[in-house]
């Protein structure tokens, strides 16, 4: 298969990613163009003007490659083609051309830790048998016990249960996720060469960056040593150590050799091609190792997402992230929700309380220096859908652990009074997951142009973020003294100041001395020389 001609770069700005706002598109749940109930590339293309008007800089697309869809496309059977469920390569080319014309960059998801069990390499490995060159591309091993009937070690799948599956000839293969996702052997030169070619294939088609799935997982410790416990032996799942402790299958030092080989490829293309790691590491210092001029451009910091609704929690996370950012010379990434985590409206309390806090958190995030990632639908204030019928859930983790990520993946509402709220063409009633009746009031059409709506709050904040001199750069922040439970910091550019104040104190506070308000998550009232900021609200104040 040949690549499309290399398109003209969007701009010559190699540093666009340092302060970008990236909108995560969960492809199957964004927009359906052909009435089959599943979002697709043409649906994204049709909705690009909405994203331009929202004010984001780039889109991160979840996997759209050829796949059996056991894990929503994170089980890839062909890294160089589009699954028919989502369209074809022509649809991708048309989508990225239109995106670039609208000033939007495209980041695609790369899944290098594992393939699909339907990938030609894995089917060849099963057919070839033990000791074959085909099996060396994956992690096959003999089992323990008299007849090899026990797994090679005690490793556990992130989705629950053993991380090993036995094949008919008696060997076992490793899958840190679903059995349909066999782990690759990244010490094999053919694996490394294959993915370097995959990078070039999509860079040639014009993609502006990659989000690296399980970026910490490709290298496993030599000898495949036991962890020493798992949910079968102690009741504690090994996944509880993610980001907190050492695991022999994650964050091994040798993984950095891979990224040092990838960086020259990215740098050889114009326009600031970038990569961001989804990486979990035991310490912030180890996470910072993924970032640098010879490795990746960014790594997700999930501490901001995990912060509790308290001023102390947010301040600690922000200070730590900015300090680490300064050490490695790379921008911090801020994120409140994504396709793997419960939506923050619900995490913050659900209902009116959760929405009020989510709106305040948005202003907090968008006023911080660095790069912000917005998950589709958070600009509408969507909550988690908690009552999906079990028979409709498709997350493979649900079958193994009873835990499901489907509630944050329900297709977003666009318009209309009845589900699926304009997800597909006019008259289409199909949607791969059902949206609740309450979402009619949260649709794009219901909020567009409505003063005070969450959509208009995001539009206003993103417009100011792009236009305001104090928010345009990546310089740090200056914390201001406040009442307990209130966060306030200032960003400056020359004689221009912008101050963000967030009230998490439990009582309304009067804010004065920071200039005029330019955007607020809740209505402000004047009091003397200042403004009353309600509970669980945030506002930006400008002084020139």
Kinemage of the C-alpha trace (Angstrom):
@kinemage 1
@onewidth
@group {chain A} dominant
@subgroup {mainchain}
@vectorlist {calphas} color= white
{ca unk a 1} P 0.000 0.000 0.000
{ca unk a 2} L 1.419 3.397 -0.923
{ca unk a 3} L 1.193 6.606 1.026
{ca unk a 4} L -0.639 9.697 -0.093
{ca unk a 5} L 1.513 12.591 -1.338
{ca unk a 6} L 2.991 14.579 1.525
{ca unk a 7} L 0.685 17.563 2.037
{ca unk a 8} L 1.770 21.110 2.679
{ca unk a 9} L 2.473 21.623 6.405
{ca unk a 10} L -0.250 23.478 8.271
{ca unk a 11} L 2.144 26.158 9.520
{ca unk a 12} L 5.831 26.539 10.140
{ca unk a 13} L 5.291 26.722 13.922
{ca unk a 14} L 7.354 23.875 15.347
{ca unk a 15} L 6.263 24.739 18.893
{ca unk a 16} L 2.476 24.741 18.403
{ca unk a 17} L 2.081 21.814 20.796
{ca unk a 18} L 3.608 23.680 23.743
{ca unk a 19} L 0.428 25.653 24.480
{ca unk a 20} L -2.172 23.887 22.332
{ca unk a 21} L -5.644 22.855 23.382
{ca unk a 22} L -6.181 19.341 22.039
{ca unk a 23} L -9.701 17.912 21.697
{ca unk a 24} L -9.935 14.147 22.107
{ca unk a 25} L -12.296 12.585 19.582
{ca unk a 26} L -13.520 9.134 20.586
{ca unk a 27} L -14.195 8.229 16.972
{ca unk a 28} L -17.070 5.760 17.398
{ca unk a 29} L -18.975 8.232 19.601
{ca unk a 30} L -18.448 11.597 17.923
{ca unk a 31} L -20.544 11.734 14.752
{ca unk a 32} L -22.101 9.069 12.502
{ca unk a 33} L -22.312 9.926 8.793
{ca unk a 34} L -23.948 6.763 7.433
{ca unk a 35} L -26.725 5.852 9.930
{ca unk a 36} L -25.093 2.663 11.218
{ca unk a 37} L -25.002 3.945 14.795
{ca unk a 38} L -21.207 4.222 14.944
{ca unk a 39} L -19.160 7.388 14.536
{ca unk a 40} L -16.761 7.565 11.612
{ca unk a 41} L -14.159 9.702 9.831
{ca unk a 42} L -16.662 11.357 7.514
{ca unk a 43} L -18.727 12.263 10.570
{ca unk a 44} L -15.674 13.973 12.057
{ca unk a 45} L -15.074 15.778 8.779
{ca unk a 46} L -18.621 17.125 8.747
{ca unk a 47} L -18.266 18.446 12.294
{ca unk a 48} L -14.859 20.101 11.871
{ca unk a 49} L -16.383 23.613 11.697
{ca unk a 50} L -17.860 23.031 15.156
{ca unk a 51} L -14.410 22.238 16.533
{ca unk a 52} L -12.891 25.246 14.803
{ca unk a 53} L -15.570 27.477 16.317
{ca unk a 54} L -15.052 25.880 19.723
{ca unk a 55} L -11.496 27.187 19.565
{ca unk a 56} L -9.309 24.086 19.907
{ca unk a 57} L -5.993 23.725 18.099
{ca unk a 58} L -5.810 20.007 17.388
{ca unk a 59} L -7.788 16.766 17.460
{ca unk a 60} L -6.569 13.510 18.953
{ca unk a 61} L -8.371 10.619 17.262
{ca unk a 62} L -8.729 7.285 19.025
{ca unk a 63} L -7.786 4.250 16.882
{ca unk a 64} L -9.599 3.946 13.552
{ca unk a 65} L -7.361 1.210 12.114
{ca unk a 66} L -8.480 -2.202 10.863
{ca unk a 67} L -9.542 -4.124 13.947
{ca unk a 68} L -11.955 -6.779 15.247
{ca unk a 69} L -13.014 -4.070 17.753
{ca unk a 70} L -12.639 -6.293 20.803
{ca unk a 71} L -11.253 -3.294 22.701
{ca unk a 72} L -12.749 -0.419 20.693
{ca unk a 73} L -9.949 -0.416 18.151
{ca unk a 74} L -7.054 -0.714 20.597
{ca unk a 75} L -6.619 -4.192 19.124
{ca unk a 76} L -5.066 -3.355 15.757
{ca unk a 77} L -4.961 -5.859 12.893
{ca unk a 78} L -3.529 -3.472 10.266
{ca unk a 79} L -1.721 -0.288 11.282
{ca unk a 80} L -1.745 1.145 7.757
{ca unk a 81} L -5.438 1.066 6.911
{ca unk a 82} L -8.815 2.295 8.130
{ca unk a 83} L -11.383 -0.133 9.485
{ca unk a 84} L -14.468 -0.201 7.201
{ca unk a 85} L -16.517 0.637 10.300
{ca unk a 86} L -14.964 4.108 10.175
{ca unk a 87} L -14.438 4.584 6.426
{ca unk a 88} L -11.322 4.223 4.299
{ca unk a 89} L -8.000 5.916 3.638
{ca unk a 90} L -9.666 8.304 1.223
{ca unk a 91} L -11.961 9.450 4.037
{ca unk a 92} L -8.956 9.983 6.263
{ca unk a 93} L -7.147 12.020 3.605
{ca unk a 94} L -10.232 14.176 3.007
{ca unk a 95} L -10.708 14.680 6.737
{ca unk a 96} L -7.125 15.744 7.414
{ca unk a 97} L -7.095 18.043 4.383
{ca unk a 98} L -10.216 19.816 5.619
{ca unk a 99} L -8.886 19.955 9.175
{ca unk a 100} L -5.678 21.626 8.062
{ca unk a 101} L -7.641 24.087 5.925
{ca unk a 102} L -9.556 25.067 9.073
{ca unk a 103} L -6.376 25.447 11.113
{ca unk a 104} L -6.817 22.190 13.033
{ca unk a 105} L -4.011 19.689 13.489
{ca unk a 106} L -4.513 15.924 13.723
{ca unk a 107} L -2.952 13.606 16.319
{ca unk a 108} L -3.562 9.882 15.867
{ca unk a 109} L -3.435 7.103 18.435
{ca unk a 110} L -0.579 4.621 18.038
{ca unk a 111} L -0.868 1.245 19.799
{ca unk a 112} L 2.626 -0.301 19.890
{ca unk a 113} L 2.522 -2.482 23.013
{ca unk a 114} L 0.307 -5.130 21.444
{ca unk a 115} L -1.484 -6.060 18.250
{ca unk a 116} L -4.795 -7.738 17.656
{ca unk a 117} L -4.829 -11.520 17.748
{ca unk a 118} L -6.149 -11.145 14.189
{ca unk a 119} L -2.951 -9.404 13.056
{ca unk a 120} L -1.174 -11.421 10.324
{ca unk a 121} L 1.931 -11.664 12.477
{ca unk a 122} L 0.037 -13.342 15.300
{ca unk a 123} L -1.903 -15.750 13.114
{ca unk a 124} L 1.435 -16.716 11.549
{ca unk a 125} L 2.932 -17.184 15.018
{ca unk a 126} L 0.139 -19.551 16.045
{ca unk a 127} L 0.530 -21.564 12.869
{ca unk a 128} L 4.336 -21.757 13.017
{ca unk a 129} L 4.648 -23.324 16.454
{ca unk a 130} L 7.141 -23.151 19.338
{ca unk a 131} L 10.653 -21.909 18.598
{ca unk a 132} L 9.724 -20.391 15.229
{ca unk a 133} L 10.895 -16.973 14.020
{ca unk a 134} L 7.240 -15.948 13.808
{ca unk a 135} L 6.734 -16.505 17.534
{ca unk a 136} L 9.791 -14.421 18.375
{ca unk a 137} L 7.859 -11.283 17.418
{ca unk a 138} L 5.603 -11.869 20.436
{ca unk a 139} L 6.174 -13.053 23.996
{ca unk a 140} L 5.538 -16.788 23.987
{ca unk a 141} L 6.832 -18.939 26.843
{ca unk a 142} L 6.574 -22.440 28.241
{ca unk a 143} L 4.406 -22.881 31.298
{ca unk a 144} L 5.274 -24.088 34.769
{ca unk a 145} L 4.142 -27.354 36.350
{ca unk a 146} L 4.798 -30.934 35.320
{ca unk a 147} L 2.971 -30.538 32.015
{ca unk a 148} L 3.448 -26.785 31.569
{ca unk a 149} L -0.128 -26.363 32.715
{ca unk a 150} L 0.564 -23.263 34.835
{ca unk a 151} L 1.254 -19.765 33.467
{ca unk a 152} L 4.935 -18.815 33.081
{ca unk a 153} L 4.669 -16.291 35.923
{ca unk a 154} L 2.162 -14.476 38.137
{ca unk a 155} L 1.593 -11.473 35.889
{ca unk a 156} L -1.942 -10.135 35.783
{ca unk a 157} L -3.911 -8.461 33.017
{ca unk a 158} L -4.852 -4.811 33.515
{ca unk a 159} L -8.355 -5.948 32.557
{ca unk a 160} L -8.302 -8.576 35.319
{ca unk a 161} L -7.341 -12.244 35.413
{ca unk a 162} L -4.079 -13.837 34.259
{ca unk a 163} L -1.935 -12.049 31.680
{ca unk a 164} L -1.233 -15.366 29.923
{ca unk a 165} L -3.311 -17.544 27.610
{ca unk a 166} L -2.331 -21.085 26.600
{ca unk a 167} L -2.468 -22.178 22.970
{ca unk a 168} L -3.171 -25.734 21.769
{ca unk a 169} L 0.508 -26.686 21.379
{ca unk a 170} L 1.065 -26.021 25.082
{ca unk a 171} L 2.886 -22.672 25.034
{ca unk a 172} L 1.519 -19.500 26.585
{ca unk a 173} L 1.454 -15.967 25.171
{ca unk a 174} L 1.467 -12.721 27.114
{ca unk a 175} L -1.346 -10.177 26.956
{ca unk a 176} L -1.268 -7.386 29.505
{ca unk a 177} L -4.794 -6.507 28.409
{ca unk a 178} L -7.368 -8.729 26.691
{ca unk a 179} L -6.379 -12.165 25.268
{ca unk a 180} L -7.232 -10.642 21.874
{ca unk a 181} L -4.316 -8.211 22.413
{ca unk a 182} L -1.040 -10.208 22.439
{ca unk a 183} L 2.021 -8.232 23.550
{ca unk a 184} L 4.800 -7.696 21.047
{ca unk a 185} L 8.450 -8.528 21.735
{ca unk a 186} L 10.079 -5.112 21.436
{ca unk a 187} L 13.560 -6.604 21.684
{ca unk a 188} L 12.982 -8.035 18.202
{ca unk a 189} L 14.460 -5.851 15.430
{ca unk a 190} L 11.570 -6.597 13.064
{ca unk a 191} L 9.093 -5.128 15.551
{ca unk a 192} L 11.106 -1.927 15.889
{ca unk a 193} L 11.536 -1.571 12.137
{ca unk a 194} L 7.825 -2.175 11.537
{ca unk a 195} L 6.700 0.631 13.819
{ca unk a 196} L 9.261 3.074 12.497
{ca unk a 197} L 7.726 2.442 9.088
{ca unk a 198} L 4.208 2.870 10.512
{ca unk a 199} L 5.242 6.267 11.886
{ca unk a 200} L 6.468 7.347 8.470
{ca unk a 201} L 3.307 6.064 6.779
{ca unk a 202} L 1.053 8.374 8.800
{ca unk a 203} L 3.508 11.265 8.836
{ca unk a 204} L 3.532 11.065 5.037
{ca unk a 205} L -0.250 11.376 5.115
{ca unk a 206} L 0.088 14.594 7.069
{ca unk a 207} L -0.586 13.697 10.699
{ca unk a 208} L 0.794 16.248 13.119
{ca unk a 209} L 1.467 13.952 16.025
{ca unk a 210} L 0.932 10.676 17.844
{ca unk a 211} L -0.538 9.730 21.185
{ca unk a 212} L 1.408 6.649 22.291
{ca unk a 213} L -0.840 4.111 24.004
{ca unk a 214} L 0.748 2.254 26.949
{ca unk a 215} L 4.014 4.045 26.199
{ca unk a 216} L 5.548 2.567 29.343
{ca unk a 217} L 4.791 -1.039 28.468
{ca unk a 218} L 6.731 -2.219 25.452
{ca unk a 219} L 9.775 -3.608 27.275
{ca unk a 220} L 9.417 -6.347 29.900
{ca unk a 221} L 12.072 -7.228 32.490
{ca unk a 222} L 14.571 -9.862 31.385
{ca unk a 223} L 13.607 -13.333 32.549
{ca unk a 224} L 9.944 -12.343 33.075
{ca unk a 225} L 10.223 -12.368 36.906
{ca unk a 226} L 7.229 -12.750 39.188
{ca unk a 227} L 5.629 -9.701 40.762
{ca unk a 228} L 5.128 -11.647 43.978
{ca unk a 229} L 1.371 -11.216 44.321
{ca unk a 230} L -1.823 -10.858 42.329
{ca unk a 231} L -5.551 -10.793 42.933
{ca unk a 232} L -5.674 -14.603 43.079
{ca unk a 233} L -3.054 -14.864 45.831
{ca unk a 234} L -3.659 -11.793 47.996
{ca unk a 235} L -6.804 -10.144 46.656
{ca unk a 236} L -4.784 -7.104 45.573
{ca unk a 237} L -4.717 -6.390 41.857
{ca unk a 238} L -1.323 -5.626 40.368
{ca unk a 239} L -2.867 -2.708 38.457
{ca unk a 240} L -3.180 -0.914 41.804
{ca unk a 241} L 0.582 -0.313 41.548
{ca unk a 242} L 0.238 1.698 38.344
{ca unk a 243} L 2.030 4.956 38.966
{ca unk a 244} L 2.772 3.912 42.552
{ca unk a 245} L 5.223 1.000 42.474
{ca unk a 246} L 7.532 -1.147 40.382
{ca unk a 247} L 6.128 -3.754 38.000
{ca unk a 248} L 8.413 -5.939 35.851
{ca unk a 249} L 6.311 -5.347 32.753
{ca unk a 250} L 6.097 -1.550 32.919
{ca unk a 251} L 8.514 1.393 32.767
{ca unk a 252} L 11.685 -0.559 32.095
{ca unk a 253} L 14.757 1.546 31.278
{ca unk a 254} L 15.199 -0.010 27.847
{ca unk a 255} L 11.911 1.494 26.620
{ca unk a 256} L 13.675 4.829 26.202
{ca unk a 257} L 15.853 3.368 23.425
{ca unk a 258} L 12.669 3.069 21.350
{ca unk a 259} L 11.775 6.731 21.706
{ca unk a 260} L 15.320 7.866 21.033
{ca unk a 261} L 14.979 6.056 17.690
{ca unk a 262} L 11.575 7.626 16.996
{ca unk a 263} L 12.483 11.248 17.718
{ca unk a 264} L 14.736 11.728 14.647
{ca unk a 265} L 11.899 10.428 12.471
{ca unk a 266} L 9.488 12.998 13.900
{ca unk a 267} L 12.073 15.764 13.621
{ca unk a 268} L 12.713 14.956 9.967
{ca unk a 269} L 9.219 16.220 9.047
{ca unk a 270} L 8.325 19.927 8.969
{ca unk a 271} L 5.706 21.690 11.058
{ca unk a 272} L 6.511 20.446 14.551
{ca unk a 273} L 5.418 16.787 14.434
{ca unk a 274} L 5.062 15.618 18.033
{ca unk a 275} L 4.328 12.667 20.276
{ca unk a 276} L 2.693 12.453 23.691
{ca unk a 277} L 3.084 9.435 25.953
{ca unk a 278} L 0.365 7.732 27.918
{ca unk a 279} L 2.832 6.561 30.524
{ca unk a 280} L 2.602 5.477 34.135
{ca unk a 281} L 5.757 5.558 36.237
{ca unk a 282} L 6.576 4.976 39.884
{ca unk a 283} L 7.881 8.516 40.463
{ca unk a 284} L 7.550 11.900 38.742
{ca unk a 285} L 11.261 11.709 37.997
{ca unk a 286} L 10.828 8.481 36.060
{ca unk a 287} L 7.859 9.897 34.169
{ca unk a 288} L 9.954 12.916 33.201
{ca unk a 289} L 12.438 10.611 31.487
{ca unk a 290} L 9.984 10.079 28.628
{ca unk a 291} L 10.229 13.754 27.733
{ca unk a 292} L 13.124 15.609 26.192
{ca unk a 293} L 14.796 16.772 22.998
{ca unk a 294} L 15.874 13.210 22.196
{ca unk a 295} L 12.661 11.388 23.219
{ca unk a 296} L 8.987 12.391 23.317
{ca unk a 297} L 7.546 15.889 23.451
{ca unk a 298} L 4.998 15.358 26.211
{ca unk a 299} L 3.746 12.802 28.706
{ca unk a 300} L 0.274 12.897 30.186
{ca unk a 301} L 0.185 13.929 33.821
{ca unk a 302} L -2.841 12.231 35.332
{ca unk a 303} L -2.337 13.814 38.751
{ca unk a 304} L -4.467 16.801 37.729
{ca unk a 305} L -7.275 14.440 36.727
{ca unk a 306} L -6.894 12.576 40.018
{ca unk a 307} L -6.875 15.708 42.217
{ca unk a 308} L -9.660 15.850 44.756
{ca unk a 309} L -11.998 18.839 44.871
{ca unk a 310} L -9.900 20.864 47.296
{ca unk a 311} L -7.608 23.858 46.986
{ca unk a 312} L -4.743 22.027 48.674
{ca unk a 313} L -4.968 19.067 46.287
{ca unk a 314} L -5.026 21.208 43.164
{ca unk a 315} L -2.221 23.471 44.343
{ca unk a 316} L 0.047 20.540 45.194
{ca unk a 317} L -0.563 18.927 41.806
{ca unk a 318} L -0.025 22.180 39.916
{ca unk a 319} L 3.185 23.051 41.777
{ca unk a 320} L 4.606 19.574 41.246
{ca unk a 321} L 3.737 19.510 37.550
{ca unk a 322} L 5.187 22.955 36.852
{ca unk a 323} L 8.396 22.124 38.727
{ca unk a 324} L 8.850 18.934 36.713
{ca unk a 325} L 8.072 20.807 33.510
{ca unk a 326} L 10.828 23.305 34.245
{ca unk a 327} L 13.359 20.516 34.834
{ca unk a 328} L 12.774 18.786 31.489
{ca unk a 329} L 12.076 21.943 29.475
{ca unk a 330} L 8.746 20.640 28.185
{ca unk a 331} L 5.193 21.894 28.718
{ca unk a 332} L 2.911 20.354 31.290
{ca unk a 333} L -0.177 18.541 30.033
{ca unk a 334} L -3.451 19.124 31.845
{ca unk a 335} L -6.436 16.792 31.530
{ca unk a 336} L -9.731 16.443 33.405
{ca unk a 337} L -11.365 13.490 31.599
{ca unk a 338} L -10.655 10.938 28.893
{ca unk a 339} L -12.078 7.763 27.354
{ca unk a 340} L -10.736 5.574 30.182
{ca unk a 341} L -11.910 7.576 33.194
{ca unk a 342} L -15.222 8.609 34.681
{ca unk a 343} L -16.290 12.060 33.466
{ca unk a 344} L -15.324 14.762 35.927
{ca unk a 345} L -18.867 16.153 36.271
{ca unk a 346} L -19.704 12.877 38.000
{ca unk a 347} L -16.391 12.546 39.846
{ca unk a 348} L -16.914 15.976 41.364
{ca unk a 349} L -20.326 15.114 42.781
{ca unk a 350} L -22.677 14.671 39.792
{ca unk a 351} L -25.835 16.718 39.260
{ca unk a 352} L -25.764 20.478 39.747
{ca unk a 353} L -22.853 20.318 42.186
{ca unk a 354} L -20.716 18.265 39.826
{ca unk a 355} L -21.478 20.509 36.864
{ca unk a 356} L -20.727 23.663 38.820
{ca unk a 357} L -17.372 22.265 39.907
{ca unk a 358} L -16.575 20.964 36.425
{ca unk a 359} L -17.136 24.416 34.941
{ca unk a 360} L -14.809 25.944 37.528
{ca unk a 361} L -12.191 23.253 36.900
{ca unk a 362} L -12.308 24.055 33.191
{ca unk a 363} L -11.364 27.675 33.821
{ca unk a 364} L -8.622 26.525 36.181
{ca unk a 365} L -7.166 24.148 33.601
{ca unk a 366} L -7.405 26.525 30.637
{ca unk a 367} L -5.610 29.320 32.495
{ca unk a 368} L -2.567 27.203 33.341
{ca unk a 369} L 0.580 27.302 31.172
{ca unk a 370} L 1.184 24.323 28.937
{ca unk a 371} L -1.013 22.065 26.838
{ca unk a 372} L -4.617 21.200 27.753
{ca unk a 373} L -6.519 18.123 26.566
{ca unk a 374} L -10.324 18.344 26.385
{ca unk a 375} L -12.333 15.114 26.121
{ca unk a 376} L -15.266 15.263 23.733
{ca unk a 377} L -18.469 16.321 25.450
{ca unk a 378} L -16.872 17.947 28.455
{ca unk a 379} L -17.553 21.289 26.753
{ca unk a 380} L -21.237 20.332 27.023
{ca unk a 381} L -21.010 19.415 30.707
{ca unk a 382} L -21.843 15.767 30.061
{ca unk a 383} L -21.973 13.504 33.129
{ca unk a 384} L -21.060 9.824 33.235
{ca unk a 385} L -23.904 7.529 32.167
{ca unk a 386} L -24.112 5.212 35.157
{ca unk a 387} L -27.164 3.104 34.279
{ca unk a 388} L -26.271 1.470 30.969
{ca unk a 389} L -27.800 -2.004 30.717
{ca unk a 390} L -25.152 -4.671 31.213
{ca unk a 391} L -26.059 -6.376 27.951
{ca unk a 392} L -25.139 -3.234 26.003
{ca unk a 393} L -21.733 -2.698 27.568
{ca unk a 394} L -18.821 -3.492 25.238
{ca unk a 395} L -15.756 -2.761 27.357
{ca unk a 396} L -13.748 -6.028 27.613
{ca unk a 397} L -12.758 -5.072 31.161
{ca unk a 398} L -16.415 -5.356 32.160
{ca unk a 399} L -16.494 -9.064 31.376
{ca unk a 400} L -13.360 -9.715 33.445
{ca unk a 401} L -13.769 -7.352 36.403
{ca unk a 402} L -17.299 -5.952 36.333
{ca unk a 403} L -15.817 -2.474 35.842
{ca unk a 404} L -16.771 -0.612 32.678
{ca unk a 405} L -15.541 2.468 30.840
{ca unk a 406} L -18.605 2.586 28.592
{ca unk a 407} L -20.310 5.289 30.655
{ca unk a 408} L -17.918 7.970 29.411
{ca unk a 409} L -18.141 6.720 25.810
{ca unk a 410} L -21.832 7.314 25.098
{ca unk a 411} L -22.200 9.269 21.804
{ca unk a 412} L -22.373 13.003 22.351
{ca unk a 413} L -25.660 14.842 21.681
{ca unk a 414} L -25.828 17.316 18.795
{ca unk a 415} L -29.476 18.326 18.442
{ca unk a 416} L -33.115 17.311 18.733
{ca unk a 417} L -35.534 16.217 21.406
{ca unk a 418} L -35.046 12.455 21.132
{ca unk a 419} L -32.030 10.156 21.402
{ca unk a 420} L -29.600 9.780 19.729
{ca unk a 421} L -29.819 13.584 19.445
{ca unk a 422} L -28.490 14.104 15.947
{ca unk a 423} L -25.604 11.658 16.323
{ca unk a 424} L -26.365 10.359 12.822
{ca unk a 425} L -27.989 11.827 9.703
{ca unk a 426} L -31.482 13.264 10.012
{ca unk a 427} L -33.947 10.516 10.855
{ca unk a 428} L -31.325 8.038 12.035
{ca unk a 429} L -32.282 6.331 15.282
{ca unk a 430} L -29.233 4.114 15.737
{ca unk a 431} L -26.534 4.612 18.345
{ca unk a 432} L -24.124 1.954 19.584
{ca unk a 433} L -24.798 3.094 23.163
{ca unk a 434} L -28.006 4.864 24.271
{ca unk a 435} L -27.969 8.448 25.526
{ca unk a 436} L -30.201 9.362 28.496
{ca unk a 437} L -33.282 11.537 28.126
{ca unk a 438} L -31.683 14.282 30.221
{ca unk a 439} L -29.123 14.917 27.480
{ca unk a 440} L -31.636 16.745 25.286
{ca unk a 441} L -30.905 19.850 27.364
{ca unk a 442} L -27.139 19.338 26.988
{ca unk a 443} L -26.943 19.052 23.202
{ca unk a 444} L -24.860 21.406 21.091
{ca unk a 445} L -28.001 22.937 19.581
{ca unk a 446} L -29.570 23.455 23.010
{ca unk a 447} L -26.494 25.282 24.320
{ca unk a 448} L -25.161 27.161 21.290
{ca unk a 449} L -25.639 30.895 21.691
{ca unk a 450} L -27.191 30.522 25.152
{ca unk a 451} L -25.593 32.902 27.637
{ca unk a 452} L -24.196 30.998 30.599
{ca unk a 453} L -24.252 27.561 28.950
{ca unk a 454} L -21.248 25.302 29.419
{ca unk a 455} L -20.579 25.309 25.678
{ca unk a 456} L -20.441 29.103 25.569
{ca unk a 457} L -18.236 29.125 28.673
{ca unk a 458} L -15.697 26.920 26.878
{ca unk a 459} L -15.914 28.989 23.702
{ca unk a 460} L -15.302 32.199 25.637
{ca unk a 461} L -12.431 30.751 27.666
{ca unk a 462} L -10.732 29.276 24.609
{ca unk a 463} L -11.070 32.529 22.683
{ca unk a 464} L -9.516 34.494 25.543
{ca unk a 465} L -6.778 31.886 25.974
{ca unk a 466} L -5.754 32.393 22.355
{ca unk a 467} L -6.046 36.166 22.318
{ca unk a 468} L -4.847 37.282 25.729
{ca unk a 469} L -1.105 38.093 25.877
{ca unk a 470} L -0.761 36.767 29.432
{ca unk a 471} L -2.136 33.335 28.427
{ca unk a 472} L -0.394 33.061 25.077
{ca unk a 473} L 2.992 31.908 26.369
{ca unk a 474} L 4.231 29.064 28.513
{ca unk a 475} L 5.641 31.145 31.355
{ca unk a 476} L 4.810 30.067 34.889
{ca unk a 477} L 2.341 31.399 37.421
{ca unk a 478} L 2.512 33.560 40.534
{ca unk a 479} L 0.419 32.368 43.463
{ca unk a 480} L -1.455 35.046 45.393
{ca unk a 481} L -2.402 35.086 49.067
{ca unk a 482} L -6.072 34.215 49.596
{ca unk a 483} L -8.591 33.018 52.121
{ca unk a 484} L -8.378 29.303 53.010
{ca unk a 485} L -9.910 27.140 50.296
{ca unk a 486} L -9.408 29.705 47.537
{ca unk a 487} L -6.875 29.360 44.723
{ca unk a 488} L -5.610 32.470 42.990
{ca unk a 489} L -2.687 32.895 40.640
{ca unk a 490} L -1.553 35.464 38.140
{ca unk a 491} L -0.008 35.232 34.701
{ca unk a 492} L 1.641 38.252 33.137
{ca unk a 493} L 2.933 39.531 29.817
{ca unk a 494} L 4.526 42.950 29.981
{ca unk a 495} L 2.043 45.293 31.639
{ca unk a 496} L -0.856 42.875 31.103
{ca unk a 497} L -2.080 40.592 33.879
{ca unk a 498} L -4.672 37.850 34.013
{ca unk a 499} L -5.653 36.399 37.367
{ca unk a 500} L -7.559 33.140 37.858
{ca unk a 501} L -9.486 32.746 41.118
{ca unk a 502} L -11.194 29.472 42.098
{ca unk a 503} L -13.440 29.311 45.154
{ca unk a 504} L -13.388 25.869 46.791
{ca unk a 505} L -13.872 27.275 50.293
{ca unk a 506} L -17.511 26.353 50.900
{ca unk a 507} L -18.643 29.983 51.205
{ca unk a 508} L -18.858 32.873 48.774
{ca unk a 509} L -15.844 35.196 48.704
{ca unk a 510} L -15.278 38.770 47.568
{ca unk a 511} L -12.552 39.188 44.979
{ca unk a 512} L -10.995 42.612 44.532
{ca unk a 513} L -7.848 44.223 43.194
{ca unk a 514} L -7.379 42.068 40.120
{ca unk a 515} L -9.116 44.224 37.530
{ca unk a 516} L -12.227 43.552 35.522
{ca unk a 517} L -13.755 40.074 35.105
{ca unk a 518} L -13.467 38.649 31.577
{ca unk a 519} L -15.081 35.235 32.052
{ca unk a 520} L -16.643 33.376 34.974
{ca unk a 521} L -18.109 29.917 35.511
{ca unk a 522} L -21.004 31.382 37.538
{ca unk a 523} L -22.695 34.770 37.743
{ca unk a 524} L -20.722 37.430 39.602
{ca unk a 525} L -22.261 40.274 41.566
{ca unk a 526} L -20.543 43.510 42.454
{ca unk a 527} L -19.795 44.306 46.091
{ca unk a 528} L -17.942 47.512 46.838
{ca unk a 529} L -14.778 47.586 44.782
{ca unk a 530} L -14.889 43.851 44.098
{ca unk a 531} L -17.017 40.958 42.909
{ca unk a 532} L -18.684 38.149 44.809
{ca unk a 533} L -17.463 34.756 43.597
{ca unk a 534} L -19.967 31.984 44.480
{ca unk a 535} L -19.083 28.619 45.973
{ca unk a 536} L -17.454 26.156 43.539
{ca unk a 537} L -16.917 28.843 40.910
{ca unk a 538} L -13.959 30.337 39.063
{ca unk a 539} L -13.336 33.589 37.242
{ca unk a 540} L -10.622 35.312 35.234
{ca unk a 541} L -9.804 38.950 35.932
{ca unk a 542} L -7.787 41.196 33.644
{ca unk a 543} L -5.676 44.233 34.388
{ca unk a 544} L -3.792 46.163 31.699
